[in-house]
Amino acid sequence: MAAKLGQILITSGVITEEQLNEALKLQKRGGGRLGTNLVKLGHMTEDNLMTFLSKQYGMSAINLAEFKIDPAVLKLIPAAMAKKYMIMPLTRAGAKLTVAMADPSNVFAVDDIKFMTGYNVEVVIATESALINTITTYYGGKGEGIVAAKAKAQTQTQGQATTATTAEILQAKDYTLSDDGGVEDAFGADEGPTVDVDEFDQVVGNALGDVEVIEDKGDSEVIREIAAPIIKLANGILLNAVKAGASDIHVEPYENSVRVRYRVDGECRIVMNLPAKIKNALTSRLKIMARLDISEKRLPQDGRIKLKLGKKREVDFRVSTVPCLFGERTVLRILDKANLQADLTKLGIGGNALNDLMAALDKPNGMILITGPTGCGKTTTLYSALNHLNKIDVNISTAEDPVEYNFMGINQVAVKEDIGLTFAAALRSFLRQDPDIIMVGEVRDFETAEISIKAALTGHLVLSTLHTNDAPGTISRLLNMGIEPFLVAASVILIASQRLVRKICLQCKEDEKIPMPALIKLGFSEEEANSVKCYRGRGCPACGNTGYKGRIGIYEVMPMKDELKELTLEGASSDEIRRTAVKLGMETLRMSGLTKIKDGISSVEEIARATFGD
C-alpha cells in the first residue's frame, strides 16, 4: 500500500520522486508508515496528509481537539489496543462504533475491534499527533509509549517496513520444554514470566506468513513445519495467562480465526485473534503437552499440563477439549498454588461469621456445608478450612473430582466415576481407614448425602459443598434429595453460602456519588446512607480499564442453632428459616456485601450485581 500511496502523492504533485525515495530509505532504517516519515522529513504537513488520505479512502477527517468522548464509549476499547493500533473510540450509535485512526488501511485493527466489541466499525481519519494527545489524555501513559506500541503493530499491514524475522522476535523470550514435558522459564525463578501478549499477537499475525500450512497435510507434518513458532506461541499463551492472574484460558476456533480469551476476575477478555490456518497445529500442541490423543478429534478429552517457572514454582493446567463446528475448543483451568489463599481470615469472611465458622471447625463431629454457584470459590474455602485443621494428630481424607491442589498431610483421592470410584464408594472406603476428618468434593446425590450424614453422626467431621443459592435453601435441598428431617437436624452443624465480588482497583480508585434512595434500596439504613462513602474504579492500564482488580468473598454463615433445628424438623420453608436465622444474628450475602462497600473494598454496582434478589 505504501508504494501505491507514494505514486499517488507524486502524481498529485504533493511530493517529488526524490522525496519519496528519501522517505522510503528512512522507513527501511527505522520502520513506520510512509506518510509519517514524509511528515518527519518536512516534505508535507500532518494536515495535508490527513486531507489527502481522507480523499483517497473516501472517509471523513476529524479534529480530535474539538471532540469530547463519553467514558462509556471509552471502555469499549482497552488502552493496550488503542495504543497498539493508535485508534480512538469516538461514538456509538446502535450497532455502529465510530473510531478515529491515522492509518485507515490497517484492516487488522478494524477486524480486531469488530471481533472484540461486536459492533460494526466506521473509521474517520485524524492526525497522528492528535491521536497521541487524545489517547494520552483519556487512557494515560506517555506519547513515546504509544508510538512504541504502535510500531510493534506496523508490520501487520506494511510489507516494506524493516522488521525482525520470525526467529528473532520469538527468541526475544526464550522458553524451552523441560524434561517432564512441562514448560520451563529460561529466566529463572526470581524474575518470573514476562511474556507480552501483543508480541505473540504480532508474531502470529505477521511472522507465521513465513511458513506455509498445507491443508491436506497431517497434524504431525504441520507441527514439524511450524514447530518453533507454535511451541513458543503455546508456551507464551500459558505463561502470560499466569502473569495476568487468569483462572481460565479459552482457545476457540471459528471459521476465519482462532480467538484466545483469558478469564480474569470472573470475566472473559480477548487477548489474541490468530489465523485460522494454525488452529489444528495449536490445538495439537496443547494436546501433546497434556498427553492427549491428537488423532482423536471426535470425542471430548481431559488432561493436565504442568508448567515449571524456574526451580521452585509449579503451575498446573487442567485441560479440556471439545469438538465444535470449526475445530476443537480447548479450555485450560489454571491451578496456581502460589495464588491459593489458604488462610480463612484473608478470604473476606469476618466478624461473627468467622467466629461461627471457626467454632464449627473445632467441633469433633458434624457436617459443614459450603454452598453457592459454580466458580464462587467454594473449593478455596474448603481447602482453607482443611489447612486450618491439618495437624499431625488428625487423619484427613478427601474425595475430589478432580484433585485441584495437593497438600502434605492430607490423603486425597481423585474420583473416577467411569471405573466405579464415585464419591459414595470413596466415602465407604474412608470409613474403614480410621478417619477423623472427611472432605467430600460435592454432594451430588442421595447416596453420597446419606453416607456423609451417617459419617457425621458416627464421630467424624465432614466437610462438603452443595449447589444452592443461599444457606437457608440448603436445608430444603437436602430434604428434597430424600434425607429425613431428623437426620439433617442432628448432623448439620453449619451452612455457609458465598459469592466472589471484584475489588476496586487501588490504582484508579475514586469517590462515587450514589443517591440516598438507591443506597436505602440496596439495604443501608437511612443513617448509614447519609454517612457511607462509596468508591469506584475509574479504569486504568493496571486493571485493563475495568476498574476492578482481584476478588474477595462475601459470606452468609448460618450455624444450626436449636431454633433452626426445630424449624427443620417441622418442615419449615426456606423463607421462614431465613427470617429466623437473621433474627439469631446471621448476616446475609447482601449484608456482607454492604460491609465491603463501607470498607471501600468493592463498589455499589458490583455488590448489587453479585447479590441480585438477595
C-alpha positions as CSV (number, residue, x, y, z in Angstrom):
1,M,0.0,0.0,0.0
2,A,2.9,2.3,0.8
3,A,4.3,2.3,-2.8
4,K,0.9,2.9,-4.2
5,L,0.4,5.8,-1.8
6,G,3.8,7.2,-2.8
7,Q,3.0,7.1,-6.5
8,I,-0.4,8.7,-5.9
9,L,1.3,11.5,-4.0
10,I,3.8,12.0,-6.8
11,T,1.1,12.0,-9.5
12,S,-0.9,14.5,-7.4
13,G,2.2,16.8,-7.2
14,V,2.3,16.7,-3.4
15,I,5.8,15.3,-3.3
16,T,8.6,14.6,-5.7
17,E,10.2,11.2,-6.6
18,E,13.4,12.2,-4.7
19,Q,11.4,13.0,-1.6
20,L,9.6,9.6,-1.9
21,N,12.9,7.8,-2.1
22,E,14.2,9.7,0.9
23,A,11.2,8.7,2.9
24,L,11.4,5.0,1.8
25,K,15.1,4.9,3.0
26,L,14.1,6.3,6.4
27,Q,11.3,3.8,6.5
28,K,13.8,1.0,5.7
29,R,16.1,2.1,8.6
30,G,13.5,2.8,11.3
31,G,10.2,1.4,10.2
32,G,6.9,3.4,10.5
33,R,4.3,4.4,7.9
34,L,5.3,6.2,4.7
35,G,3.1,9.2,5.4
36,T,4.6,9.6,8.9
37,N,8.1,9.6,7.5
38,L,7.2,12.2,4.9
39,V,5.9,14.4,7.7
40,K,9.1,13.8,9.7
41,L,11.3,14.9,6.8
42,G,9.2,18.0,6.3
43,H,8.0,17.1,2.8
44,M,4.3,17.6,3.8
45,T,2.3,18.6,6.9
46,E,0.1,16.3,9.0
47,D,-2.9,18.3,8.0
48,N,-2.1,17.9,4.3
49,L,-1.6,14.1,4.8
50,M,-4.9,13.8,6.6
51,T,-6.7,15.7,3.9
52,F,-5.1,13.6,1.2
53,L,-5.9,10.3,3.0
54,S,-9.5,11.4,3.5
55,K,-9.9,11.9,-0.2
56,Q,-8.1,8.7,-1.1
57,Y,-10.1,6.5,1.1
58,G,-13.4,8.4,0.9
59,M,-13.5,8.9,4.7
60,S,-14.3,11.9,6.9
61,A,-11.5,13.8,8.7
62,I,-11.9,15.0,12.2
63,N,-10.3,17.4,14.6
64,L,-9.9,15.5,17.9
65,A,-9.1,18.6,19.9
66,E,-12.8,19.7,19.5
67,F,-14.2,16.3,20.4
68,K,-15.4,15.2,23.9
69,I,-15.5,11.4,24.3
70,D,-18.1,9.6,26.5
71,P,-16.4,7.4,29.2
72,A,-18.9,4.6,28.4
73,V,-17.6,4.5,24.8
74,L,-14.0,4.7,26.0
75,K,-14.4,1.4,27.9
76,L,-15.3,-0.4,24.7
77,I,-11.6,-0.5,23.6
78,P,-8.8,-1.3,26.1
79,A,-5.9,1.1,26.5
80,A,-3.5,-1.5,25.2
81,M,-5.4,-1.9,21.9
82,A,-5.8,1.9,21.5
83,K,-2.1,2.4,21.9
84,K,-1.1,-0.6,19.8
85,Y,-3.2,0.4,16.7
86,M,-3.2,4.2,17.5
87,I,-7.0,4.3,17.4
88,M,-9.6,6.3,19.4
89,P,-13.2,5.3,20.0
90,L,-15.5,8.3,19.5
91,T,-19.2,7.5,19.5
92,R,-21.5,4.5,19.5
93,A,-24.9,4.6,17.8
94,G,-26.9,1.4,17.9
95,A,-24.6,-1.3,16.4
96,K,-22.1,1.2,14.9
97,L,-18.9,2.2,16.6
98,T,-17.0,5.2,15.2
99,V,-13.2,5.2,15.7
100,A,-10.5,7.7,14.7
101,M,-7.4,6.3,13.0
102,A,-4.3,7.8,11.4
103,D,-3.9,4.7,9.1
104,P,-7.3,3.7,7.6
105,S,-5.6,0.9,5.6
106,N,-5.0,-1.1,8.8
107,V,-7.7,-3.7,8.2
108,F,-6.2,-5.9,11.0
109,A,-7.0,-3.2,13.6
110,V,-10.6,-2.8,12.2
111,D,-11.2,-6.6,12.3
112,D,-9.8,-6.8,15.8
113,I,-12.2,-4.1,17.0
114,K,-15.1,-5.7,15.3
115,F,-14.3,-9.1,16.8
116,M,-13.7,-7.7,20.3
117,T,-16.7,-5.3,20.6
118,G,-19.2,-7.0,18.4
119,Y,-20.0,-3.6,16.7
120,N,-19.8,-2.5,13.1
121,V,-16.9,-0.1,12.8
122,E,-16.9,3.2,11.0
123,V,-13.5,4.8,10.5
124,V,-12.7,8.5,10.4
125,I,-9.2,10.0,9.9
126,A,-7.3,12.1,12.4
127,T,-3.7,13.2,12.6
128,E,-1.1,11.1,14.4
129,S,-0.1,13.8,16.8
130,A,-3.8,14.5,17.7
131,L,-4.3,10.8,18.3
132,I,-1.3,10.5,20.6
133,N,-2.5,13.6,22.6
134,T,-6.1,12.2,22.9
135,I,-5.0,8.7,23.8
136,T,-2.6,10.1,26.4
137,T,-5.4,12.3,27.8
138,Y,-8.1,9.7,28.1
139,Y,-6.1,6.4,28.6
140,G,-3.0,7.8,30.4
141,G,0.6,6.9,29.7
142,K,3.2,8.8,27.6
143,G,3.3,9.7,23.9
144,E,6.6,7.8,23.4
145,G,5.0,4.6,24.8
146,I,2.1,4.9,22.4
147,V,4.4,5.3,19.4
148,A,6.4,2.3,20.6
149,A,3.3,0.2,21.0
150,K,2.1,1.3,17.6
151,A,5.4,0.5,16.0
152,K,5.1,-3.2,17.1
153,A,1.9,-3.5,15.1
154,Q,3.1,-1.7,11.9
155,T,4.4,-4.9,10.2
156,Q,0.9,-6.4,10.1
157,T,-0.1,-4.1,7.2
158,Q,3.2,-2.7,5.7
159,G,5.3,-5.2,4.0
160,Q,8.0,-2.7,3.1
161,A,8.9,-1.8,6.7
162,T,12.0,-3.2,8.2
163,T,11.1,-5.9,10.8
164,A,12.7,-8.6,12.8
165,T,12.4,-12.1,11.4
166,T,10.1,-14.7,13.0
167,A,13.1,-16.3,14.7
168,E,14.4,-13.0,16.1
169,I,11.1,-12.0,17.6
170,L,10.4,-15.4,19.1
171,Q,13.9,-15.7,20.6
172,A,13.4,-12.4,22.4
173,K,11.5,-14.5,25.0
174,D,13.1,-17.9,25.2
175,Y,11.1,-20.8,26.7
176,T,12.1,-24.4,26.5
177,L,10.4,-27.7,27.2
178,S,11.6,-29.3,30.5
179,D,12.4,-33.0,30.7
180,D,9.0,-34.0,32.0
181,G,7.1,-32.3,29.2
182,G,6.3,-29.1,31.1
183,V,7.5,-25.6,30.1
184,E,10.5,-24.1,31.9
185,D,11.1,-20.4,32.1
186,A,14.7,-19.7,31.0
187,F,14.8,-16.5,33.1
188,G,14.8,-18.4,36.4
189,A,12.5,-18.4,39.4
190,D,13.1,-14.8,40.7
191,E,12.2,-12.9,37.5
192,G,9.1,-14.9,36.6
193,P,7.3,-14.9,33.3
194,T,7.4,-11.7,31.2
195,V,5.6,-12.8,28.0
196,D,4.0,-9.9,26.1
197,V,0.6,-10.8,24.6
198,D,1.0,-8.1,22.0
199,E,4.3,-9.6,20.9
200,F,2.8,-13.0,20.4
201,D,-0.2,-11.5,18.6
202,Q,2.2,-9.7,16.3
203,V,4.3,-12.8,15.7
204,V,1.3,-15.0,14.8
205,G,-0.5,-12.3,12.8
206,N,2.5,-11.4,10.7
207,A,5.5,-13.7,11.0
208,L,3.7,-17.0,10.6
209,G,3.3,-16.0,7.0
210,D,6.9,-17.3,6.7
211,V,5.6,-20.9,6.9
212,E,3.1,-22.3,4.6
213,V,0.5,-24.6,6.2
214,I,-0.9,-27.0,3.6
215,E,-4.4,-28.2,4.5
216,D,-4.1,-31.7,3.2
217,K,-1.0,-32.5,5.5
218,G,-1.4,-34.4,8.7
219,D,-1.1,-32.7,12.1
220,S,2.3,-34.2,12.7
221,E,3.7,-32.7,9.5
222,V,2.2,-29.3,10.1
223,I,3.6,-29.2,13.6
224,R,7.1,-30.2,12.4
225,E,6.9,-27.4,9.7
226,I,5.9,-24.7,12.2
227,A,7.2,-26.3,15.3
228,A,9.2,-23.4,16.7
229,P,6.5,-20.7,16.3
230,I,3.7,-23.0,17.5
231,I,5.7,-24.2,20.5
232,K,6.7,-20.7,21.5
233,L,3.1,-19.5,21.0
234,A,1.6,-22.2,23.1
235,N,4.1,-21.6,25.9
236,G,3.5,-17.8,25.7
237,I,-0.3,-18.2,25.9
238,L,0.1,-20.3,29.1
239,L,2.8,-18.1,30.7
240,N,1.1,-14.8,30.0
241,A,-2.2,-16.2,31.5
242,V,-0.3,-16.9,34.7
243,K,1.2,-13.4,34.6
244,A,-2.3,-11.9,34.1
245,G,-3.7,-13.8,37.1
246,A,-6.2,-15.6,34.8
247,S,-8.3,-18.5,36.1
248,D,-9.0,-20.0,32.7
249,I,-7.8,-19.9,29.1
250,H,-10.2,-20.4,26.2
251,V,-8.8,-21.3,22.8
252,E,-11.8,-21.1,20.4
253,P,-11.7,-21.9,16.7
254,Y,-14.0,-20.1,14.3
255,E,-14.4,-20.1,10.6
256,N,-11.8,-17.4,9.9
257,S,-9.9,-17.0,13.1
258,V,-8.9,-18.6,16.4
259,R,-9.9,-16.5,19.4
260,V,-7.9,-16.7,22.7
261,R,-9.5,-15.4,25.8
262,Y,-8.4,-15.2,29.5
263,R,-10.9,-15.2,32.3
264,V,-9.6,-12.6,34.8
265,D,-11.6,-11.8,38.0
266,G,-14.5,-13.8,36.7
267,E,-14.8,-12.1,33.3
268,C,-13.5,-13.2,29.9
269,R,-11.2,-10.9,28.0
270,I,-10.0,-11.3,24.4
271,V,-6.2,-11.3,24.3
272,M,-5.5,-12.6,20.7
273,N,-7.1,-13.3,17.4
274,L,-5.0,-15.8,15.5
275,P,-5.1,-17.0,11.9
276,A,-7.5,-19.9,11.3
277,K,-4.8,-21.9,9.4
278,I,-2.9,-22.6,12.6
279,K,-5.9,-23.9,14.7
280,N,-5.1,-27.6,14.2
281,A,-1.4,-27.1,14.9
282,L,-2.0,-25.1,18.1
283,T,-4.7,-27.5,19.4
284,S,-2.4,-30.5,18.7
285,R,0.5,-28.8,20.5
286,L,-1.7,-28.2,23.6
287,K,-3.0,-31.8,23.4
288,I,0.6,-33.1,23.2
289,M,1.6,-31.1,26.3
290,A,-1.5,-32.5,28.1
291,R,-0.6,-36.1,26.9
292,L,-3.9,-36.4,25.0
293,D,-4.5,-38.3,21.8
294,I,-4.0,-35.8,18.9
295,S,-5.6,-38.2,16.4
296,E,-8.9,-38.3,18.3
297,K,-10.9,-35.2,17.2
298,R,-14.4,-36.6,17.5
299,L,-14.7,-37.0,21.3
300,P,-14.0,-34.7,24.3
301,Q,-10.7,-35.3,26.2
302,D,-9.3,-34.3,29.5
303,G,-5.7,-34.0,30.7
304,R,-3.2,-31.9,32.6
305,I,-0.2,-29.7,31.8
306,K,2.5,-28.9,34.4
307,L,4.2,-25.6,33.9
308,K,7.6,-25.1,35.6
309,L,8.6,-21.5,36.4
310,G,12.2,-21.6,37.4
311,K,13.2,-24.2,40.0
312,K,10.6,-23.7,42.7
313,R,7.2,-22.6,41.3
314,E,4.9,-25.0,39.5
315,V,1.5,-24.3,37.9
316,D,-0.9,-27.0,36.8
317,F,-3.4,-26.5,33.9
318,R,-6.5,-28.8,33.7
319,V,-7.1,-29.2,30.0
320,S,-10.5,-30.0,28.4
321,T,-11.1,-30.3,24.6
322,V,-14.5,-30.5,23.0
323,P,-15.2,-30.9,19.2
324,C,-17.0,-27.9,17.8
325,L,-18.2,-26.7,14.4
326,F,-14.8,-25.4,13.2
327,G,-12.4,-27.4,15.3
328,E,-11.7,-28.5,18.8
329,R,-12.3,-25.9,21.5
330,T,-9.7,-26.1,24.3
331,V,-10.3,-24.7,27.8
332,L,-7.5,-24.7,30.4
333,R,-8.2,-24.2,34.1
334,I,-5.2,-22.7,35.8
335,L,-4.3,-24.2,39.2
336,D,-1.6,-22.0,40.7
337,K,-0.8,-22.9,44.2
338,A,1.1,-19.7,44.7
339,N,-2.2,-17.8,44.3
340,L,-4.2,-20.2,46.6
341,Q,-5.3,-18.3,49.6
342,A,-5.4,-20.9,52.4
343,D,-5.9,-18.6,55.3
344,L,-9.6,-18.3,56.4
345,T,-9.0,-14.8,57.8
346,K,-8.0,-13.5,54.4
347,L,-10.9,-14.8,52.3
348,G,-13.2,-11.9,53.1
349,I,-15.1,-13.6,55.9
350,G,-15.0,-11.7,59.2
351,G,-16.7,-10.7,62.5
352,N,-19.3,-13.1,63.9
353,A,-19.4,-15.1,60.7
354,L,-15.7,-16.1,61.0
355,N,-16.2,-16.9,64.7
356,D,-19.1,-19.2,63.9
357,L,-17.2,-21.0,61.2
358,M,-14.1,-21.4,63.4
359,A,-16.2,-22.8,66.2
360,A,-17.8,-25.3,63.9
361,L,-14.4,-26.4,62.6
362,D,-13.2,-27.0,66.2
363,K,-16.1,-29.5,66.8
364,P,-15.1,-33.2,66.8
365,N,-18.1,-34.3,64.6
366,G,-20.9,-33.0,62.5
367,M,-21.4,-31.8,58.9
368,I,-20.3,-28.4,57.5
369,L,-21.6,-27.4,54.0
370,I,-20.3,-24.7,51.8
371,T,-22.8,-23.7,49.1
372,G,-23.0,-21.4,46.1
373,P,-22.9,-21.5,42.3
374,T,-20.1,-22.8,40.2
375,G,-16.9,-20.7,40.3
376,C,-17.8,-18.9,43.6
377,G,-14.7,-20.1,45.5
378,K,-16.2,-23.0,47.5
379,T,-13.2,-25.2,46.9
380,T,-10.8,-22.5,48.1
381,T,-12.9,-22.1,51.3
382,L,-12.8,-25.9,51.8
383,Y,-9.0,-26.0,51.3
384,S,-8.6,-23.1,53.7
385,A,-10.6,-25.0,56.3
386,L,-8.6,-28.2,55.8
387,N,-5.4,-26.2,56.0
388,H,-6.6,-24.9,59.4
389,L,-7.5,-28.5,60.5
390,N,-4.3,-30.1,59.1
391,K,-2.5,-31.1,62.3
392,I,-0.2,-34.1,62.9
393,D,-2.6,-35.7,65.3
394,V,-5.6,-36.0,62.9
395,N,-6.2,-38.2,59.9
396,I,-7.8,-36.2,57.0
397,S,-9.1,-37.9,53.8
398,T,-10.7,-36.2,50.8
399,A,-12.6,-37.3,47.7
400,E,-12.4,-34.8,44.9
401,D,-13.4,-34.5,41.3
402,P,-10.7,-33.6,40.3
403,V,-8.0,-33.0,42.8
404,E,-7.1,-29.4,42.2
405,Y,-4.3,-28.8,44.7
406,N,-2.3,-31.3,46.7
407,F,-1.4,-30.8,50.4
408,M,1.1,-32.5,52.6
409,G,-0.6,-34.4,55.4
410,I,-3.9,-34.8,53.6
411,N,-4.9,-38.1,51.8
412,Q,-6.6,-37.0,48.6
413,V,-8.5,-39.4,46.3
414,A,-9.5,-38.4,42.7
415,V,-13.0,-39.7,41.9
416,K,-13.2,-41.7,38.7
417,E,-16.9,-42.5,38.0
418,D,-16.2,-44.4,34.8
419,I,-14.4,-47.2,36.8
420,G,-16.9,-47.1,39.7
421,L,-14.8,-44.9,42.1
422,T,-17.6,-42.5,42.9
423,F,-17.9,-40.1,45.9
424,A,-20.1,-42.7,47.7
425,A,-17.6,-45.5,47.0
426,A,-14.7,-43.4,48.2
427,L,-16.6,-42.4,51.4
428,R,-17.3,-46.1,52.2
429,S,-13.6,-46.8,51.9
430,F,-12.7,-43.8,54.1
431,L,-14.8,-45.1,56.9
432,R,-12.5,-48.2,57.0
433,Q,-9.4,-46.0,57.1
434,D,-9.7,-44.6,60.6
435,P,-10.5,-41.0,59.6
436,D,-11.0,-38.0,61.9
437,I,-12.0,-35.5,59.2
438,I,-13.5,-36.3,55.7
439,M,-13.9,-33.8,52.9
440,V,-16.3,-34.7,50.0
441,G,-15.9,-32.5,46.9
442,E,-19.6,-32.3,46.3
443,V,-22.9,-33.9,47.5
444,R,-24.5,-34.8,44.2
445,D,-27.0,-37.5,45.0
446,F,-28.9,-39.2,47.8
447,E,-26.3,-41.9,48.3
448,T,-23.4,-39.5,48.8
449,A,-25.6,-37.3,51.1
450,E,-26.7,-40.3,53.2
451,I,-23.2,-41.7,53.7
452,S,-21.9,-38.2,54.6
453,I,-24.6,-37.7,57.2
454,K,-24.0,-41.1,58.7
455,A,-20.3,-40.4,58.9
456,A,-21.1,-37.1,60.7
457,L,-23.3,-38.9,63.1
458,T,-20.7,-41.5,64.0
459,G,-18.0,-39.2,65.3
460,H,-16.4,-37.7,62.1
461,L,-16.2,-34.1,61.0
462,V,-17.4,-34.0,57.4
463,L,-17.0,-31.0,55.0
464,S,-18.6,-30.8,51.6
465,T,-20.2,-28.5,49.0
466,L,-23.6,-28.2,47.5
467,H,-25.0,-26.1,44.7
468,T,-27.7,-23.9,46.3
469,N,-28.3,-20.1,46.1
470,D,-28.2,-19.4,49.9
471,A,-27.6,-21.1,53.3
472,P,-31.3,-21.5,54.3
473,G,-32.2,-23.1,50.9
474,T,-29.6,-25.8,51.6
475,I,-31.9,-27.5,54.1
476,S,-34.8,-27.7,51.6
477,R,-32.3,-29.1,49.0
478,L,-31.2,-31.9,51.4
479,L,-34.8,-32.7,52.2
480,N,-35.7,-32.8,48.5
481,M,-32.9,-35.3,48.0
482,G,-34.6,-37.7,50.3
483,I,-32.8,-37.1,53.6
484,E,-35.0,-37.4,56.6
485,P,-35.5,-34.1,58.5
486,F,-34.3,-35.6,61.8
487,L,-31.0,-36.7,60.2
488,V,-30.4,-33.2,58.8
489,A,-31.2,-31.6,62.2
490,A,-28.9,-34.0,64.0
491,S,-25.9,-33.9,61.6
492,V,-25.6,-30.5,60.0
493,I,-23.8,-28.0,62.3
494,L,-23.2,-25.1,59.9
495,I,-24.0,-24.0,56.4
496,A,-22.2,-21.2,54.7
497,S,-23.1,-19.7,51.3
498,Q,-20.7,-17.5,49.4
499,R,-20.0,-15.4,46.3
500,L,-17.0,-13.7,44.8
501,V,-17.1,-10.0,44.2
502,R,-14.5,-7.9,42.4
503,K,-12.3,-5.5,44.3
504,I,-11.9,-1.9,43.3
505,C,-8.5,-1.3,41.6
506,L,-6.3,0.7,44.0
507,Q,-4.5,2.4,41.1
508,C,-7.7,4.2,39.9
509,K,-9.9,4.2,42.9
510,E,-12.1,7.4,43.2
511,D,-15.1,8.7,45.1
512,E,-18.6,7.9,43.7
513,K,-21.7,9.8,44.5
514,I,-24.7,7.5,44.9
515,P,-28.2,8.9,45.5
516,M,-29.6,8.2,49.0
517,P,-32.7,6.4,47.8
518,A,-30.5,3.9,45.8
519,L,-28.4,3.2,48.9
520,I,-31.5,2.7,51.0
521,K,-33.0,0.4,48.4
522,L,-29.7,-1.6,48.4
523,G,-30.1,-2.2,52.1
524,F,-28.4,0.6,54.0
525,S,-30.3,2.3,56.8
526,E,-31.1,6.0,56.4
527,E,-28.4,6.9,58.9
528,E,-25.8,4.7,57.1
529,A,-26.9,6.1,53.7
530,N,-26.1,9.6,55.0
531,S,-22.6,8.7,56.2
532,V,-21.4,5.9,53.9
533,K,-18.6,6.9,51.4
534,C,-18.8,4.9,48.1
535,Y,-16.0,4.3,45.7
536,R,-15.5,3.0,42.2
537,G,-12.6,2.3,39.8
538,R,-12.2,4.8,37.0
539,G,-10.4,2.3,34.8
540,C,-6.6,2.3,34.1
541,P,-4.0,0.1,32.4
542,A,-3.3,-1.7,35.7
543,C,-6.8,-3.2,35.7
544,G,-7.4,-3.4,32.0
545,N,-9.7,-0.4,32.2
546,T,-12.3,-2.5,34.1
547,G,-12.0,-0.5,37.4
548,Y,-11.5,-3.8,39.3
549,K,-8.5,-5.9,40.2
550,G,-8.7,-9.1,42.2
551,R,-11.7,-10.7,44.0
552,I,-12.8,-11.3,47.6
553,G,-15.5,-13.4,49.1
554,I,-18.8,-12.3,50.7
555,Y,-20.3,-14.9,53.1
556,E,-23.6,-15.9,54.6
557,V,-22.8,-18.2,57.6
558,M,-25.7,-20.0,59.3
559,P,-24.8,-22.1,62.4
560,M,-27.6,-24.6,63.1
561,K,-28.9,-23.3,66.4
562,D,-31.7,-25.1,68.3
563,E,-34.4,-22.8,66.8
564,L,-33.3,-23.7,63.3
565,K,-33.2,-27.4,64.1
566,E,-36.8,-27.2,65.3
567,L,-37.9,-25.5,62.1
568,T,-36.1,-28.2,60.1
569,L,-38.0,-30.9,62.0
570,E,-41.2,-29.1,61.3
571,G,-40.5,-28.8,57.6
572,A,-40.5,-25.0,57.6
573,S,-39.9,-23.1,54.3
574,S,-36.6,-21.6,53.3
575,D,-38.0,-18.0,53.9
576,E,-39.1,-18.9,57.4
577,I,-35.7,-20.4,58.2
578,R,-34.0,-17.3,56.7
579,R,-36.1,-14.9,58.8
580,T,-35.3,-16.8,62.0
581,A,-31.6,-17.1,61.1
582,V,-31.4,-13.3,60.6
583,K,-33.1,-12.7,64.0
584,L,-30.5,-15.0,65.6
585,G,-27.7,-12.9,64.1
586,M,-27.0,-14.3,60.6
587,E,-25.5,-11.8,58.2
588,T,-26.9,-12.3,54.7
589,L,-24.9,-12.1,51.5
590,R,-26.3,-8.6,50.8
591,M,-25.3,-7.5,54.4
592,S,-21.8,-8.9,53.9
593,G,-21.6,-7.0,50.6
594,L,-22.7,-3.8,52.2
595,T,-19.8,-4.2,54.6
596,K,-17.4,-4.4,51.7
597,I,-18.9,-1.1,50.3
598,K,-18.5,0.6,53.7
599,D,-14.9,-0.6,53.9
600,G,-14.1,0.8,50.4
601,I,-13.3,-2.7,49.0
602,S,-16.0,-3.1,46.4
603,S,-18.5,-0.8,44.6
604,V,-22.2,-0.5,44.8
605,E,-22.6,-1.7,41.2
606,E,-20.6,-4.9,41.9
607,I,-22.5,-5.8,45.2
608,A,-25.9,-5.2,43.5
609,R,-24.8,-7.5,40.7
610,A,-23.4,-10.3,42.9
611,T,-26.3,-10.3,45.3
612,F,-29.2,-9.8,42.9
613,G,-32.5,-10.5,44.5
614,D,-30.9,-11.2,47.9
